[in-house]
Amino acid sequence: MIGDVNLFLYPNDDEEEQADDWFQCIGEVDIMIASQDHRGKGLGRTVVSGFLQYISRNLEGILHEYYTGERAQAGATSSSPMRKPRLRMLMAKINKDNSKSIALFKSLGFEQEGDVNYFGELKLVLRNLGAYAAANVPEGYAELVYERED
């Protein structure tokens, strides 16, 4: 394994920014290139830019799946009011000493928000995924569909 990339979704806890008909969430993107031998070769940039494109193109389904799970976990019934799920922003939390990762995410349009937190991390955010994805389609980007045979 060379590494991995992940998207974690969280409910937006900022009540001031919640609209009654929207269920807002925040996405956290992280990447790990395991071996030092594979770092510094552009893999991180290729993977994260492709992943952002994938998230953008499949956002409605991703958010629907997340919101459905959140509703079920909260014990919502079919008569409970449905809200529209919406991604407020993407963020990356990066160790303050990881200058290469910070530079990678900044080069992809993420901006630093606030100062170093208690855990020694910087928070970088991307507020308009759609605009980023429309303007930055990775060369040769294609989605392959995997279907299992039962």
MIPA-629625 format. One record per atom (N, C-alpha, C, O, CB): x, y, z; residue number from 0; atom name. Coordinates in pm, 1 decimal. Glycine has a CB too. Layout:
BEGIN
u,v,w,n,atom
X,Y,Z,NUM,CA
...
// end
This chain:
BEGIN
u,v,w,n,atom
83.9,-117.4,0.0,0,N
0.0,0.0,0.0,0,CA
88.9,124.3,0.0,0,C
183.5,135.6,77.9,0,O
-95.7,-0.5,121.6,0,CB
56.2,215.1,-87.8,1,N
131.2,341.2,-94.8,1,CA
76.5,440.5,7.1,1,C
153.7,514.4,68.2,1,O
124.4,401.3,-237.5,1,CB
-53.6,443.6,26.3,2,N
-114.6,536.6,120.4,2,CA
-265.1,531.8,111.1,2,C
-321.5,439.1,52.9,2,O
-65.4,677.8,95.6,2,CB
-330.4,631.0,167.9,3,N
-475.8,638.1,158.1,3,CA
-522.1,783.3,164.4,3,C
-448.5,873.5,204.3,3,O
-541.9,555.6,270.3,3,CB
-647.0,801.5,123.5,4,N
-711.1,932.0,127.2,4,CA
-852.1,909.3,179.1,4,C
-916.8,810.7,143.9,4,O
-711.2,1002.1,-14.4,4,CB
-899.5,1000.6,262.7,5,N
-1028.7,981.7,328.6,5,CA
-1110.4,1109.7,331.2,5,C
-1057.4,1220.6,325.4,5,O
-1008.6,931.2,470.0,5,CB
-1242.2,1090.1,340.1,6,N
-1335.9,1199.2,363.5,6,CA
-1418.8,1161.0,484.7,6,C
-1484.0,1056.6,485.9,6,O
-1426.6,1226.9,237.6,6,CB
-1416.3,1246.2,587.2,7,N
-1498.3,1228.4,705.9,7,CA
-1599.6,1341.7,708.8,7,C
-1564.3,1457.2,685.5,7,O
-1411.6,1225.7,836.4,7,CB
-1723.7,1309.8,736.7,8,N
-1828.2,1411.2,743.5,8,CA
-1874.8,1427.4,887.3,8,C
-1886.7,1330.1,961.7,8,O
-1946.7,1374.4,652.0,8,CB
-1901.3,1553.4,925.3,9,N
-1947.3,1587.6,1059.7,9,CA
-2063.6,1684.6,1046.7,9,C
-2068.0,1763.5,952.3,9,O
-1832.0,1649.0,1145.9,9,CB
-2158.1,1680.0,1140.6,10,N
-2262.0,1784.1,1140.5,10,CA
-2198.1,1920.0,1170.2,10,C
-2103.7,1928.9,1248.8,10,O
-2373.8,1751.8,1245.5,10,CB
-2249.1,2023.6,1108.1,11,N
-2202.9,2159.1,1137.2,11,CA
-2267.2,2201.6,1268.5,11,C
-2389.6,2210.6,1278.3,11,O
-2238.3,2259.4,1020.4,11,CB
-2185.8,2227.4,1367.9,12,N
-2237.3,2263.2,1500.2,12,CA
-2262.8,2411.8,1516.9,12,C
-2311.1,2453.9,1622.0,12,O
-2141.6,2217.8,1605.6,12,CB
-2231.9,2492.5,1416.2,13,N
-2250.4,2637.0,1425.4,13,CA
-2396.8,2669.7,1397.0,13,C
-2437.0,2680.7,1281.1,13,O
-2156.1,2712.4,1326.4,13,CB
-2476.4,2685.1,1503.2,14,N
-2620.0,2706.7,1488.0,14,CA
-2653.9,2836.4,1416.6,14,C
-2759.3,2847.4,1354.0,14,O
-2685.6,2705.5,1622.3,14,CB
-2564.8,2934.8,1425.8,15,N
-2592.3,3062.6,1359.4,15,CA
-2594.4,3047.1,1208.2,15,C
-2659.5,3125.1,1138.8,15,O
-2488.2,3167.0,1399.3,15,CB
-2523.7,2947.0,1156.4,16,N
-2516.3,2929.5,1012.0,16,CA
-2612.7,2823.6,961.5,16,C
-2613.7,2794.5,841.9,16,O
-2376.0,2893.3,971.7,16,CB
-2693.5,2765.5,1048.3,17,N
-2788.6,2662.8,1008.4,17,CA
-2917.8,2728.5,961.3,17,C
-2972.7,2815.8,1028.6,17,O
-2816.3,2565.0,1125.0,17,CB
-2964.6,2686.4,847.1,18,N
-3096.3,2728.4,799.2,18,CA
-3193.1,2614.2,831.7,18,C
-3154.4,2497.4,831.8,18,O
-3094.8,2762.0,643.1,18,CB
-3318.1,2648.8,859.0,19,N
-3415.4,2548.7,902.0,19,CA
-3432.1,2433.2,803.6,19,C
-3451.9,2319.1,845.3,19,O
-3547.8,2614.1,923.9,19,CB
-3424.5,2461.1,675.5,20,N
-3450.0,2355.1,577.5,20,CA
-3322.0,2285.2,530.1,20,C
-3329.0,2198.9,442.6,20,O
-3523.1,2412.9,458.1,20,CB
-3207.2,2319.8,584.8,21,N
-3080.6,2258.7,544.6,21,CA
-3018.9,2181.1,660.2,21,C
-3025.5,2224.1,775.3,21,O
-2982.6,2365.6,494.4,21,CB
-2960.0,2068.8,629.3,22,N
-2875.5,1995.9,723.8,22,CA
-2733.4,2016.5,674.7,22,C
-2690.9,1954.1,577.4,22,O
-2913.8,1840.9,733.4,22,CB
-2660.2,2103.5,741.8,23,N
-2525.2,2136.9,696.8,23,CA
-2422.9,2045.9,762.1,23,C
-2433.2,2011.6,879.9,23,O
-2492.6,2283.2,727.5,23,CB
-2324.9,2008.0,683.7,24,N
-2215.7,1928.8,738.4,24,CA
-2082.4,1982.9,687.1,24,C
-2076.2,2061.2,592.3,24,O
-2232.2,1779.4,701.4,24,CB
-1977.8,1938.4,752.6,25,N
-1841.6,1977.2,718.4,25,CA
-1766.9,1850.8,680.7,25,C
-1779.0,1748.6,748.4,25,O
-1770.8,2052.5,836.5,25,CB
-1690.6,1856.8,574.4,26,N
-1610.7,1742.7,532.2,26,CA
-1464.3,1764.1,567.5,26,C
-1409.8,1872.7,547.8,26,O
-1626.3,1718.8,381.9,26,CB
-1402.1,1660.7,619.3,27,N
-1258.9,1666.4,649.0,27,CA
-1186.9,1569.8,555.2,27,C
-1218.4,1450.9,550.3,27,O
-1230.2,1631.1,799.6,27,CB
-1091.3,1622.3,482.0,28,N
-1012.5,1543.3,388.4,28,CA
-875.8,1519.4,450.7,28,C
-813.2,1611.5,503.1,28,O
-999.9,1614.5,249.7,28,CB
-830.4,1395.0,444.6,29,N
-692.4,1369.9,485.8,29,CA
-627.2,1271.2,390.3,29,C
-693.8,1191.0,325.0,29,O
-687.1,1316.5,630.7,29,CB
-495.9,1279.6,384.5,30,N
-418.3,1192.3,298.0,30,CA
-294.7,1146.5,375.1,30,C
-240.6,1218.9,458.7,30,O
-378.7,1264.6,165.0,30,CB
-252.2,1025.1,344.6,31,N
-131.1,971.4,404.7,31,CA
-54.8,895.6,295.3,31,C
-108.0,803.6,233.2,31,O
-164.3,878.0,527.6,31,CB
68.5,935.3,273.5,32,N
159.6,860.6,187.8,32,CA
252.4,787.2,284.0,32,C
334.7,849.7,350.8,32,O
239.8,955.2,85.7,32,CB
239.6,655.6,291.2,33,N
302.8,576.5,397.0,33,CA
455.3,575.2,389.6,33,C
522.5,600.5,489.6,33,O
252.0,435.5,391.3,33,CB
508.4,546.9,275.5,34,N
652.6,527.6,262.4,34,CA
723.4,656.7,221.9,34,C
677.7,728.2,132.8,34,O
681.9,418.3,160.4,34,CB
833.8,685.2,287.4,35,N
916.0,801.4,251.1,35,CA
957.2,793.8,103.6,35,C
972.1,896.9,38.0,35,O
1041.9,809.4,341.7,35,CB
975.5,672.0,51.7,36,N
1017.8,654.3,-87.6,36,CA
915.4,707.0,-187.7,36,C
951.0,741.7,-300.3,36,O
1044.0,507.9,-114.9,36,CB
789.1,713.2,-147.6,37,N
683.5,758.3,-237.9,37,CA
648.3,906.0,-220.2,37,C
566.5,959.7,-294.8,37,O
560.2,674.6,-217.1,37,CB
708.7,970.3,-123.5,38,N
678.7,1111.7,-98.2,38,CA
762.1,1202.2,-188.8,38,C
870.9,1166.1,-233.8,38,O
704.5,1146.6,49.9,38,CB
707.0,1321.4,-213.9,39,N
779.6,1419.4,-294.0,39,CA
778.0,1390.9,-443.4,39,C
857.9,1447.6,-517.9,39,O
920.3,1426.6,-247.6,39,CB
688.1,1303.7,-488.1,40,N
680.6,1267.4,-630.0,40,CA
550.5,1312.5,-695.5,40,C
521.9,1275.9,-809.5,40,O
695.6,1117.7,-645.5,40,CB
472.2,1391.7,-623.5,41,N
347.3,1441.8,-679.6,41,CA
227.8,1350.9,-658.5,41,C
118.7,1381.5,-706.4,41,O
364.6,1465.1,-823.9,41,CB
245.3,1239.7,-588.0,42,N
133.4,1148.6,-565.5,42,CA
23.9,1214.6,-482.1,42,C
-94.5,1201.3,-513.1,42,O
182.1,1021.2,-496.7,42,CB
63.1,1285.4,-376.8,43,N
-34.8,1350.6,-290.6,43,CA
-120.0,1449.2,-367.3,43,C
-242.1,1450.8,-352.0,43,O
34.4,1420.9,-176.3,43,CB
-57.8,1530.8,-449.1,44,N
-132.9,1629.4,-528.3,44,CA
-227.5,1560.7,-626.3,44,C
-342.9,1600.9,-641.0,44,O
-36.2,1721.8,-604.7,44,CB
-178.1,1457.5,-692.7,45,N
-260.9,1384.8,-788.3,45,CA
-380.7,1321.5,-720.0,45,C
-493.3,1331.0,-768.9,45,O
-179.0,1278.0,-859.4,45,CB
-356.3,1256.7,-606.7,46,N
-463.9,1188.2,-535.7,46,CA
-565.4,1286.8,-478.8,46,C
-685.8,1268.2,-496.9,46,O
-406.6,1102.4,-423.6,46,CB
-519.4,1390.7,-410.8,47,N
-613.6,1484.9,-349.3,47,CA
-692.4,1559.3,-456.7,47,C
-813.3,1576.3,-441.3,47,O
-539.0,1585.4,-258.7,47,CB
-629.3,1604.1,-564.1,48,N
-704.0,1676.6,-668.2,48,CA
-806.0,1584.0,-734.8,48,C
-917.2,1627.1,-765.3,48,O
-606.9,1734.9,-774.8,48,CB
-770.2,1458.7,-757.5,49,N
-866.2,1362.3,-811.6,49,CA
-979.0,1334.2,-713.8,49,C
-1094.9,1322.3,-753.3,49,O
-796.0,1232.4,-847.4,49,CB
-944.8,1323.7,-586.4,50,N
-1045.4,1297.4,-483.6,50,CA
-1142.3,1414.9,-471.1,50,C
-1262.7,1394.1,-456.2,50,O
-977.8,1269.7,-348.1,50,CB
-1091.5,1537.6,-477.0,51,N
-1179.7,1654.5,-472.8,51,CA
-1275.0,1653.5,-591.6,51,C
-1392.4,1688.0,-578.2,51,O
-1097.4,1784.9,-471.5,51,CB
-1224.6,1614.1,-706.7,52,N
-1309.5,1604.7,-825.4,52,CA
-1418.9,1498.8,-804.7,52,C
-1535.5,1521.1,-837.3,52,O
-1224.2,1570.6,-950.5,52,CB
-1379.1,1384.2,-750.1,53,N
-1475.0,1276.8,-723.5,53,CA
-1582.5,1324.4,-624.8,53,C
-1701.6,1303.2,-647.5,53,O
-1402.2,1151.5,-667.8,53,CB
-1540.4,1388.0,-516.7,54,N
-1635.9,1437.2,-416.9,54,CA
-1733.1,1534.9,-482.3,54,C
-1854.0,1525.6,-461.0,54,O
-1562.2,1505.1,-298.3,54,CB
-1681.3,1628.0,-561.2,55,N
-1765.7,1727.2,-625.8,55,CA
-1868.4,1662.1,-718.3,55,C
-1985.9,1698.6,-716.1,55,O
-1680.1,1825.6,-703.9,55,CB
-1825.0,1567.3,-798.4,56,N
-1915.2,1503.8,-895.8,56,CA
-2016.1,1410.6,-830.5,56,C
-2121.1,1383.5,-888.7,56,O
-1834.6,1426.4,-998.2,56,CB
-1986.9,1361.4,-711.9,57,N
-2074.1,1265.6,-644.0,57,CA
-2129.8,1320.1,-512.5,57,C
-2177.4,1243.8,-428.5,57,O
-1998.5,1136.9,-617.7,57,CB
-2123.8,1451.4,-495.2,58,N
-2158.1,1512.3,-367.5,58,CA
-2302.0,1484.2,-324.7,58,C
-2326.7,1455.5,-207.6,58,O
-2136.0,1660.6,-374.9,58,CB
-2394.7,1491.8,-415.5,59,N
-2534.9,1469.9,-378.6,59,CA
-2553.9,1330.6,-317.3,59,C
-2618.2,1317.3,-213.2,59,O
-2626.4,1486.8,-502.2,59,CB
-2499.5,1228.9,-379.9,60,N
-2511.9,1092.8,-327.9,60,CA
-2437.3,1072.3,-197.6,60,C
-2486.1,1003.6,-107.9,60,O
-2462.2,994.5,-429.5,60,CB
-2318.7,1131.8,-186.4,61,N
-2238.9,1121.8,-63.5,61,CA
-2316.0,1183.9,52.7,61,C
-2326.8,1124.3,159.8,61,O
-2100.7,1191.6,-80.8,61,CB
-2369.4,1304.0,30.7,62,N
-2442.4,1372.1,137.5,62,CA
-2571.8,1300.2,172.4,62,C
-2609.2,1293.0,289.5,62,O
-2472.6,1515.4,97.3,62,CB
-2640.2,1247.1,72.1,63,N
-2764.1,1172.9,98.4,63,CA
-2736.3,1050.5,184.8,63,C
-2808.9,1023.9,280.6,63,O
-2830.8,1130.2,-33.8,63,CB
-2631.6,976.4,151.2,64,N
-2596.6,858.0,230.2,64,CA
-2561.1,897.3,373.8,64,C
-2603.3,831.5,468.8,64,O
-2478.8,782.4,165.0,64,CB
-2484.5,1003.2,388.8,65,N
-2446.2,1049.8,522.8,65,CA
-2569.3,1094.6,601.9,65,C
-2587.0,1055.2,717.2,65,O
-2344.5,1165.8,512.8,65,CB
-2653.9,1176.6,539.9,66,N
-2771.8,1229.4,608.6,66,CA
-2868.0,1117.9,646.8,66,C
-2925.7,1120.4,755.4,66,O
-2843.1,1331.9,520.7,66,CB
-2885.6,1020.6,559.2,67,N
-2972.3,906.0,588.9,67,CA
-2920.6,831.2,711.3,67,C
-2998.8,791.9,797.8,67,O
-2980.8,810.6,467.4,67,CB
-2790.0,811.6,718.7,68,N
-2730.3,745.2,834.2,68,CA
-2745.9,826.3,961.2,68,C
-2774.0,770.4,1067.2,68,O
-2584.1,718.4,809.0,68,CB
-2728.2,956.7,952.0,69,N
-2744.4,1043.9,1068.7,69,CA
-2888.4,1040.0,1119.1,69,C
-2912.3,1035.6,1239.8,69,O
-2704.0,1188.8,1034.3,69,CB
-2983.2,1041.7,1027.3,70,N
-3125.9,1036.0,1066.2,70,CA
-3157.4,904.2,1135.7,70,C
-3225.9,901.8,1237.9,70,O
-3217.4,1053.4,942.1,70,CB
-3106.8,794.6,1079.6,71,N
-3132.5,663.7,1138.9,71,CA
-3071.4,654.4,1278.2,71,C
-3133.5,602.2,1370.7,71,O
-3077.2,552.3,1049.3,71,CB
-2949.7,705.3,1292.3,72,N
-2882.0,701.3,1421.3,72,CA
-2956.8,785.6,1525.7,72,C
-2957.3,752.5,1644.3,72,O
-2737.5,750.9,1406.7,72,CB
-3018.4,892.5,1481.1,73,N
-3093.1,979.8,1571.8,73,CA
-3233.3,926.0,1599.9,73,C
-3307.2,984.5,1679.0,73,O
-3102.5,1120.3,1513.5,73,CB
-3270.3,815.5,1536.0,74,N
-3401.5,755.7,1558.8,74,CA
-3513.7,823.9,1483.4,74,C
-3629.7,813.9,1523.4,74,O
-3432.6,757.4,1703.8,74,CB
-3481.8,893.0,1374.8,75,N
-3584.9,960.4,1296.2,75,CA
-3674.2,856.4,1228.5,75,C
-3628.4,748.5,1190.9,75,O
-3521.0,1054.7,1190.6,75,CB
-3799.1,889.9,1214.2,76,N
-3894.4,802.2,1146.4,76,CA
-3927.1,860.5,1010.1,76,C
-3885.0,971.5,977.3,76,O
-4023.4,783.6,1230.7,76,CB
-4002.2,785.5,931.2,77,N
-4038.3,833.7,797.5,77,CA
-4125.7,957.9,804.6,77,C
-4133.5,1033.8,708.0,77,O
-4110.4,724.3,719.3,77,CB
-4191.9,979.8,919.2,78,N
-4274.2,1100.3,932.8,78,CA
-4193.0,1220.7,983.1,78,C
-4243.5,1332.9,984.8,78,O
-4390.6,1073.1,1028.1,78,CB
-4068.0,1197.7,1023.9,79,N
-3982.3,1308.5,1067.0,79,CA
-3951.5,1397.6,947.9,79,C
-3933.1,1347.6,836.9,79,O
-3850.9,1256.1,1131.3,79,CB
-3945.5,1528.9,968.8,80,N
-3919.2,1618.4,854.9,80,CA
-3780.3,1593.3,794.7,80,C
-3681.3,1576.1,865.8,80,O
-3931.3,1765.8,899.1,80,CB
-3777.2,1591.9,662.5,81,N
-3650.3,1575.3,589.8,81,CA
-3592.6,1714.2,565.7,81,C
-3664.6,1808.3,532.3,81,O
-3670.6,1497.5,453.4,81,CB
-3461.6,1724.9,583.3,82,N
-3391.2,1848.0,551.2,82,CA
-3297.8,1818.6,435.2,82,C
-3261.3,1703.4,411.8,82,O
-3313.0,1903.7,674.7,82,CB
-3259.9,1920.8,363.8,83,N
-3168.1,1903.8,251.4,83,CA
-3024.7,1904.2,303.3,83,C
-2983.6,2000.5,368.1,83,O
-3188.6,2015.7,145.0,83,CB
-2947.3,1798.6,276.3,84,N
-2807.9,1801.2,321.4,84,CA
-2724.2,1893.3,232.8,84,C
-2742.1,1898.2,111.1,84,O
-2748.4,1659.0,321.4,84,CB
-2632.8,1965.7,296.3,85,N
-2546.7,2057.6,222.3,85,CA
-2408.0,2057.6,286.1,85,C
-2394.5,2057.3,408.5,85,O
-2607.0,2201.6,219.9,85,CB
-2306.2,2058.0,202.0,86,N
-2167.9,2065.3,249.0,86,CA
-2132.2,2211.7,267.5,86,C
-2132.3,2289.3,171.9,86,O
-2069.2,1995.5,149.3,86,CB
-2101.7,2249.0,391.7,87,N
-2065.2,2388.6,420.5,87,CA
-1924.9,2418.5,372.5,87,C
-1899.3,2524.0,314.6,87,O
-2076.4,2418.0,570.6,87,CB
-1832.0,2323.4,397.2,88,N
-1694.2,2342.9,354.2,88,CA
-1618.7,2211.8,369.7,88,C
-1663.7,2119.7,437.9,88,O
-1625.6,2456.2,435.2,88,CB
-1504.3,2205.6,305.5,89,N
-1407.9,2098.5,329.1,89,CA
-1296.3,2156.2,412.9,89,C
-1263.7,2274.5,402.0,89,O
-1353.3,2038.2,195.1,89,CB
-1238.1,2073.0,496.0,90,N
-1124.5,2120.0,575.0,90,CA
-1018.3,2011.1,580.0,90,C
-1045.7,1893.4,556.6,90,O
-1168.8,2160.0,718.4,90,CB
-898.6,2053.1,610.6,91,N
-787.3,1961.6,636.0,91,CA
-718.5,2011.3,761.9,91,C
-687.0,2129.8,773.6,91,O
-686.7,1954.4,513.4,91,CB
-695.4,1921.1,856.0,92,N
-620.8,1955.2,976.8,92,CA
-482.7,1893.5,962.0,92,C
-469.0,1771.9,948.6,92,O
-693.6,1904.4,1107.7,92,CB
-380.2,1978.8,964.5,93,N
-244.7,1935.3,932.7,93,CA
-149.8,1980.5,1042.8,93,C
-157.7,2093.4,1091.3,93,O
-199.6,1990.7,795.3,93,CB
-60.1,1890.4,1081.4,94,N
41.1,1924.7,1181.4,94,CA
116.8,2048.6,1135.2,94,C
157.2,2058.2,1019.3,94,O
139.1,1805.7,1205.3,94,CB
135.6,2142.5,1226.1,95,N
199.0,2271.1,1191.8,95,CA
338.4,2255.0,1134.2,95,C
386.2,2344.2,1064.1,95,O
206.2,2359.5,1313.9,95,CB
405.0,2143.5,1161.8,96,N
540.3,2120.7,1112.1,96,CA
543.9,2049.8,977.0,96,C
651.3,2031.1,920.0,96,O
617.8,2040.7,1212.5,96,CB
426.9,2009.9,925.2,97,N
421.0,1937.8,798.1,97,CA
405.6,2038.4,683.6,97,C
299.0,2050.4,623.2,97,O
303.4,1835.1,797.9,97,CB
514.1,2109.5,655.6,98,N
509.7,2218.8,557.6,98,CA
472.4,2170.4,417.5,98,C
407.1,2243.3,342.9,98,O
644.3,2289.5,552.8,98,CB
512.4,2050.2,381.0,99,N
479.5,2000.3,246.3,99,CA
330.3,1975.0,230.9,99,C
272.6,2006.8,126.9,99,O
557.0,1871.6,216.7,99,CB
267.3,1918.2,332.7,100,N
123.8,1894.6,326.1,100,CA
46.6,2026.1,328.9,100,C
-52.5,2041.8,257.6,100,O
79.3,1804.8,441.5,100,CB
91.5,2119.4,410.2,101,N
27.8,2251.9,414.1,101,CA
37.1,2317.1,276.5,101,C
-61.6,2371.2,226.6,101,O
94.3,2342.9,521.9,101,CB
154.3,2312.1,215.6,102,N
173.4,2370.8,82.1,102,CA
85.3,2299.9,-21.2,102,C
29.1,2365.0,-109.4,102,O
322.3,2362.4,39.9,102,CB
73.0,2167.9,-11.0,103,N
-12.0,2091.9,-104.1,103,CA
-155.6,2142.3,-97.9,103,C
-214.0,2177.0,-200.5,103,O
-7.2,1940.4,-71.7,103,CB
-212.6,2146.5,22.3,104,N
-352.4,2186.9,34.0,104,CA
-372.1,2333.9,-4.4,104,C
-474.2,2368.0,-64.1,104,O
-402.1,2163.1,176.6,104,CB
-277.7,2420.5,28.0,105,N
-289.2,2560.6,-13.6,105,CA
-283.9,2571.9,-165.8,105,C
-353.5,2655.0,-224.1,105,O
-176.9,2645.6,50.1,105,CB
-202.4,2489.2,-230.3,106,N
-193.1,2493.8,-376.8,106,CA
-321.9,2445.6,-443.4,106,C
-345.6,2472.8,-561.1,106,O
-75.3,2408.8,-424.8,106,CB
-404.3,2374.3,-367.8,107,N
-532.2,2325.0,-419.2,107,CA
-649.2,2416.1,-379.7,107,C
-765.3,2378.7,-396.2,107,O
-557.6,2183.2,-368.1,107,CB
-618.6,2534.7,-327.9,108,N
-722.0,2633.4,-299.0,108,CA
-767.0,2639.8,-154.5,108,C
-853.3,2721.3,-121.9,108,O
-838.4,2606.6,-382.7,108,CB
-712.8,2558.3,-67.5,109,N
-747.5,2564.3,73.6,109,CA
-679.5,2686.3,135.9,109,C
-568.1,2722.2,97.8,109,O
-705.8,2433.3,147.2,109,CB
-747.2,2749.5,231.5,110,N
-693.0,2866.8,300.3,110,CA
-689.0,2841.2,449.5,110,C
-777.9,2777.0,505.4,110,O
-776.6,2992.7,269.6,110,CB
-584.9,2892.2,513.3,111,N
-571.7,2874.3,657.8,111,CA
-679.6,2951.7,730.4,111,C
-708.2,3067.0,697.9,111,O
-432.9,2918.7,706.0,111,CB
-739.6,2886.4,830.0,112,N
-839.9,2950.3,914.2,112,CA
-791.5,2943.3,1058.8,112,C
-775.0,2834.1,1113.0,112,O
-980.4,2882.0,897.8,112,CB
-769.3,3054.8,1119.8,113,N
-725.7,3059.1,1258.7,113,CA
-578.2,3025.7,1274.4,113,C
-501.4,3023.1,1178.2,113,O
-808.1,2964.1,1341.2,113,CB
-541.6,3000.4,1400.0,114,N
-403.3,2970.7,1435.7,114,CA
-388.4,2824.1,1470.2,114,C
-483.6,2746.7,1460.8,114,O
-357.4,3057.8,1552.8,114,CB
-269.2,2787.2,1509.9,115,N
-239.7,2649.8,1550.0,115,CA
-327.7,2614.7,1670.2,115,C
-337.0,2692.1,1765.5,115,O
-87.4,2631.9,1584.3,115,CB
-393.3,2495.9,1665.3,116,N
-480.8,2456.4,1775.5,116,CA
-403.5,2385.3,1886.7,116,C
-281.2,2372.4,1881.2,116,O
-592.5,2366.0,1723.8,116,CB
-476.0,2340.7,1985.1,117,N
-418.8,2274.5,2102.5,117,CA
-333.6,2153.0,2064.2,117,C
-235.6,2121.5,2131.7,117,O
-530.2,2231.7,2197.5,117,CB
-371.5,2085.7,1956.5,118,N
-302.9,1964.0,1913.5,118,CA
-187.3,1991.5,1817.6,118,C
-127.2,1898.2,1764.2,118,O
-401.3,1870.7,1847.9,118,CB
-156.1,2119.5,1795.7,119,N
-46.3,2155.3,1706.7,119,CA
-83.1,2146.8,1559.6,119,C
3.4,2127.5,1474.2,119,O
71.0,2067.1,1733.4,119,CB
-212.9,2161.3,1529.9,120,N
-259.9,2149.3,1391.9,120,CA
-307.5,2283.8,1337.7,120,C
-357.7,2368.8,1411.3,120,O
-372.8,2046.4,1383.1,120,CB
-290.3,2300.1,1207.8,121,N
-349.7,2412.3,1135.7,121,CA
-475.6,2361.9,1067.0,121,C
-481.4,2247.6,1021.6,121,O
-249.1,2474.1,1032.1,121,CB
-575.1,2447.0,1059.9,122,N
-698.4,2413.5,989.3,122,CA
-700.0,2489.7,858.4,122,C
-695.3,2612.8,857.2,122,O
-824.5,2446.7,1075.1,122,CB
-706.6,2417.0,748.2,123,N
-717.8,2477.3,616.5,123,CA
-855.2,2443.1,561.2,123,C
-901.9,2330.3,577.0,123,O
-604.3,2428.2,521.0,123,CB
-920.5,2539.3,496.5,124,N
-1057.3,2518.4,449.5,124,CA
-1070.5,2552.1,300.8,124,C
-1000.6,2638.0,246.9,124,O
-1155.2,2603.4,531.6,124,CB
-1162.6,2480.9,237.8,125,N
-1203.1,2507.2,99.5,125,CA
-1353.6,2527.7,105.1,125,C
-1428.8,2433.9,131.4,125,O
-1162.1,2388.6,-0.3,125,CB
-1397.2,2650.5,80.2,126,N
-1538.8,2684.7,97.9,126,CA
-1623.1,2663.5,-27.0,126,C
-1744.9,2649.3,-16.1,126,O
-1551.0,2827.2,141.1,126,CB
-1563.0,2660.9,-143.9,127,N
-1642.5,2645.5,-265.8,127,CA
-1586.4,2531.8,-350.1,127,C
-1513.5,2554.3,-446.7,127,O
-1644.7,2777.1,-347.2,127,CB
-1621.1,2410.3,-312.3,128,N
-1573.1,2291.7,-382.6,128,CA
-1616.2,2291.9,-528.6,128,C
-1537.1,2257.1,-616.3,128,O
-1623.5,2165.7,-314.0,128,CB
-1739.8,2330.4,-555.6,129,N
-1790.0,2329.5,-693.2,129,CA
-1709.2,2417.3,-786.2,129,C
-1675.2,2376.4,-897.2,129,O
-1933.1,2373.5,-695.9,129,CB
-1678.3,2538.0,-741.6,130,N
-1599.3,2630.2,-823.6,130,CA
-1458.7,2575.2,-844.1,130,C
-1404.8,2581.5,-954.6,130,O
-1593.2,2770.1,-758.3,130,CB
-1398.7,2520.7,-736.8,131,N
-1265.6,2461.7,-749.2,131,CA
-1267.9,2348.1,-851.6,131,C
-1184.4,2343.9,-941.9,131,O
-1215.7,2410.1,-612.1,131,CB
-1363.1,2256.4,-837.5,132,N
-1366.8,2138.1,-922.7,132,CA
-1392.5,2174.8,-1069.1,132,C
-1336.0,2112.9,-1159.3,132,O
-1474.3,2041.4,-873.5,132,CB
-1477.0,2274.8,-1092.7,133,N
-1506.3,2316.2,-1229.8,133,CA
-1383.2,2374.1,-1298.0,133,C
-1364.3,2356.8,-1418.4,133,O
-1619.2,2418.4,-1231.3,133,CB
-1299.4,2442.9,-1220.9,134,N
-1182.5,2509.5,-1278.1,134,CA
-1056.9,2422.5,-1277.9,134,C
-956.9,2459.8,-1339.2,134,O
-1155.1,2636.5,-1202.8,134,CB
-1059.7,2308.6,-1211.1,135,N
-937.2,2229.7,-1192.1,135,CA
-959.0,2080.7,-1216.0,135,C
-932.3,1999.3,-1127.6,135,O
-883.4,2250.8,-1052.0,135,CB
-1006.8,2044.7,-1333.7,136,N
-1024.3,1902.8,-1365.5,136,CA
-886.4,1844.1,-1393.7,136,C
-817.1,1889.7,-1484.6,136,O
-1121.2,1882.2,-1488.3,136,CB
-845.3,1741.4,-1315.0,137,N
-713.2,1682.3,-1337.9,137,CA
-704.1,1619.3,-1477.3,137,C
-798.8,1556.7,-1524.9,137,O
-682.7,1576.7,-1230.2,137,CB
-590.3,1636.8,-1540.3,138,N
-568.5,1578.6,-1672.7,138,CA
-588.5,1427.3,-1666.3,138,C
-532.6,1360.2,-1579.6,138,O
-426.5,1612.7,-1725.3,138,CB
-668.4,1374.3,-1758.4,139,N
-691.7,1230.7,-1764.6,139,CA
-787.7,1178.3,-1659.5,139,C
-798.8,1057.0,-1641.7,139,O
-563.3,1159.8,-1751.6,139,CB
-858.4,1268.0,-1588.5,140,N
-949.3,1223.3,-1484.0,140,CA
-1060.8,1138.6,-1542.5,140,C
-1124.5,1177.6,-1640.4,140,O
-1007.6,1342.7,-1408.9,140,CB
-1084.2,1022.8,-1482.8,141,N
-1195.0,935.7,-1521.1,141,CA
-1237.3,856.4,-1399.3,141,C
-1154.3,819.4,-1316.2,141,O
-1155.6,841.0,-1638.6,141,CB
-1366.4,830.6,-1389.0,142,N
-1417.1,747.5,-1280.4,142,CA
-1444.8,608.4,-1335.0,142,C
-1507.7,592.1,-1439.5,142,O
-1545.4,809.1,-1216.8,142,CB
-1397.3,510.4,-1263.2,143,N
-1422.7,371.6,-1299.7,143,CA
-1524.2,314.6,-1202.6,143,C
-1514.4,335.4,-1081.7,143,O
-1291.6,287.6,-1299.3,143,CB
-1621.0,243.1,-1255.7,144,N
-1726.7,186.5,-1173.1,144,CA
-1690.6,42.1,-1142.0,144,C
-1656.4,-35.7,-1231.1,144,O
-1865.5,196.0,-1243.8,144,CB
-1698.7,8.3,-1016.0,145,N
-1672.7,-128.8,-971.2,145,CA
-1805.3,-191.7,-937.4,145,C
-1881.0,-138.7,-856.1,145,O
-1575.8,-132.9,-848.6,145,CB
-1834.2,-304.8,-999.5,146,N
-1957.7,-376.2,-968.9,146,CA
-1922.8,-518.8,-933.1,146,C
-1851.3,-587.1,-1006.4,146,O
-2057.1,-371.5,-1088.0,146,CB
-1974.3,-563.4,-819.3,147,N
-1951.0,-699.9,-775.6,147,CA
-2054.5,-792.3,-834.6,147,C
-2172.4,-758.8,-845.6,147,O
-1952.3,-709.2,-624.0,147,CB
-2008.5,-906.6,-871.4,148,N
-2102.9,-1009.5,-915.2,148,CA
-2140.1,-1093.7,-795.6,148,C
-2053.4,-1138.0,-720.3,148,O
-2043.2,-1097.9,-1028.7,148,CB
-2269.8,-1115.9,-777.9,149,N
-2313.0,-1198.4,-663.0,149,CA
-2309.9,-1345.7,-695.2,149,C
-2343.0,-1428.2,-610.1,149,O
-2453.3,-1159.7,-618.8,149,CB
// end
